Amino acid sequence: MTTARPDPVSTSKLPNKPLSVYLIRHGETAWSLTGQHTGLSDIPLTSDGKNEAHELGLHLQDIVFAHVLTSPLLRARQTCKLVNLKPVPEIESDLAEWNYGDFEGKTSAAIRSHRPDWDVLRDGCPNGEMPAGVSDRADRLIARLRDMDGNVALFSHAQFGGVLGARWIGLPLDDARHFPLHTASASILSYNPDHHEVPAISLWNFFPRGGPQAGLSHVFGQTMKQRAIQRWENEGGEIPDGKRACPS
């Protein structure tokens, strides 16, 4: 059983500017299509994966970033380049995917054919990473992020991204199973707007398809606007007819 860990970083030191961490999973690869566990193998994006990354970039182009960090693995670096954010990206080794060791390149079904009860979040991987090590790696990265201000973009991977989402809000690594990530998706880790010391997930697993239409900054802004209107109404305010926010 994985035991709950405390919130990885004290939030007594609040950022000077609101911190929003944009967690971006890389685009499609041949192994993401087949469901093969892809850890440290340097597999490139497919042509569709490149198109996904470019399309996501259209949704992010109007957001000003203070920092851009990317996993050293090829698929993440390619996605970072195609999304084309500024400033110049920095390689961050802690953003790399889970090291699957002996299970690299295998599907979950193939692994469970001889280990029926295997669960990567509980059991880890032989000759690869164990859950405690991955959780510690996420905590180390979160500690660094919480010393930053403004918008920060992270280019990473599905398994580690789920761990990062869970640990951001103080959940144990085992709860990463509740945080799936689509290829070329964006999520936002930030703080509760009403309780600035409380880490929160503002958006999870946004993956655009079929053209930009509205940038991600607009999507996020509308979400926050709707929440503000709801709070105002709950406190006794009234919205004139025709001015009420439309349901999404």
Secondary structure, DSSP 4 states (H G I P E B T S, - for coil): -PPPPPPSS--SS--SS--EEEEEE---BHHHHHT---SS--PPB-HHHHHHHHHHHHHHTT---SEEEE-SSHHHHHHHHHHT-SS--EE-GGGSPP--GGGTT--HHHHHTT-TT--HHHH--TTS--HHHHHHHHHHHHHHHTT--SEEEEEE-HHHHHHHHHHHTT--GGGGGG----TT-EEEEEEETTEEEEEEEEEEEE---S--SS-HHHHHHHHHHHHHHHHHHHTT--PPTT-SPPP-
